[in-house]
């Protein structure tokens, strides 16, 4: 067990006991990572801020249900993912919702073109594959952490990653 996991478990216990300083510490530790994850899914600064605040509000509201033996990091990502899915449902479909998403600011460099092509290809992935790719590549999570967040096995994560990379290769080869 690494030190941050141990710290997270201690913070979970303290948060369960309504320790606001522990909550603030956890908030500061994960705010940027959760924001990045949400940004890659929504591409809207206002929606990102609203959704991330909702993630932490839910954590505080349901603090009595926190289980120190479970990863609070996984809880945060899972909550964010569930809230994103809820937003997609409210908007009708993910495809319709993604058509409203703002595209990032670009410059003329080849690196930016490659990055934008990759992001566009990732946006076209099926939702389950897109989620595992984003958690792995953009957030740097291990397969076990992704499995915990998505409530799937590590083998399923591996399978989805393999399918996603196959699709990305095909999509990018066609360009």
N, C-alpha and C positions, 0 to 999 in steps of 0.2 A: 504494500500500500504506500502510495506516495504521500508526501507532506500535504499538498493541497487537498487530497481526498480526506485526510485526517482532519484538516482544518475545516473542510466543508461539513464533516460529520459533527464536529464541535459546534460550528455555527448553526447547524440544523437544530441541535438540542437547545441552544440558547434562543433561537428564533421561536421554537415551540413554547418557550417560557416567556415569550413576548419581549425579548431583549432587542430594543430598537437599534442599539449600536451594532449588534451582530447582523441584523437585517441590512443596515447601511453598508457594512463591510462586504456582505455577499452581493449587494446591489452594485457596489463599485467594482467588485471582482468580475462580474459577469455582464454588466450593462453593455459594454462595447461588443462583446462576442455575440450576444443575443441580438443586438441591433444590426450587426453585420449579416447575421443569418436571415433576419426579417427583410433587410434591404435587398438581398439577392432574390428574394421571393416577390417583393412588392414594388420595389423601385420608386417609392414615394416617401420622402422625408417625413411628411406629416403623418402618414399612416404608420410608418416605422415607429415614430415617437409614441403615438397613441397605443399601438399594439404592445410595445415593450413595457410601457407603463402598466398596461393591463396585466401583463405576465407577472410583474412584481406585485401588483395589487392583489392578484389572486393568490400568490404565494403567501402574502401577509394575512389575507382573509382566511386562508385554509391552513394556517400555520399549525393548528392543533393536530392536523392529520399528517404532518411531516413525519417521515420515518428516517431516523438517522442511519439505519442500515441500508437505505436506498440512496442513490446518487441524486443530490439536489440539482446538480448540473443537468442530468437527464430530465428531471422534473421541469426545469426551466425551458429546455429545448422542446420537450413534448408539449408543454402548455403553449408555447409560441406556435408550434406546428398546428395544434388544434385550433387556435384562434385564427390562423391564416386560412385553414380549411373552412372554418365558419364564415369568414369573409368571402371566400370563393362561392360558397353556397348562397349567401345573400345576394351576390351579384349575378347569379344564374349559373355560369359555368366558368371554369378556369380559363378557357380560351377567350371568352368575352371579356373577362377581367384583365387578362394579359394584354389585350388590344388597347386598353386604357392606360397601360403603364408607360411612364415617360422613359425615353431612351437616355442613356448617359451622355454627358458632354464628351465630344470627341475632338481629337486633333488629327493631323494628317500622317502621323507616323505609322510605319508598317506594324509595329508592336501593338498599337491601338487597334488596327484593323484585325489583326489576329485575335486579340482579346475579345473584340466585339463579335467576331464570327463564332468564337467559342461560346460566348455568353448567349448568343442567339440560338446556337445548336442546343445548348443546355436547356434553354427556355422551351424548346420543342420536345424535350423528352417527356415520356409519361410521368405523371406526378410522383409515383413511388420511386422511380429511377432517379428523377431529378433531386428528390429529397436526399437520397443516400450520397449522390455525387456532391451535392452542396455541403452536406455535413462533413464529408471526408476531405474534399479538396479545399473548400473555402474556410471551413472551421477547424480543420486539422484533427477531427475526432477519429478515434480508433474504431474498428469495426464493432467491437464489443459495446462501446458507448453508443454507437448508432443503433445497434440491435436493442439496447435498453430503451433508447428514446422512442424508437418506432414499434416497440413490442413485437419484434421478430427475432429469428435466430441469426447467428453470425453467418451461417451458410446462406441464408436468404439475402443478407447484406452482400455477401460475395457474389451471389448470382445476379442481383440487381446491378451491381457495379460492372460485372462482365457484360451484361446486356446493354447497359448505358454506354460503355466505352465502344462497344461494337457499333451502336447507333451513331455515336459522335464521330467515329472514324468514317462511317459511310457518309454522313451528312457533310463533313468537312472535305472529304475526297471529291464530292460532287461540286464543290465550289471552285 
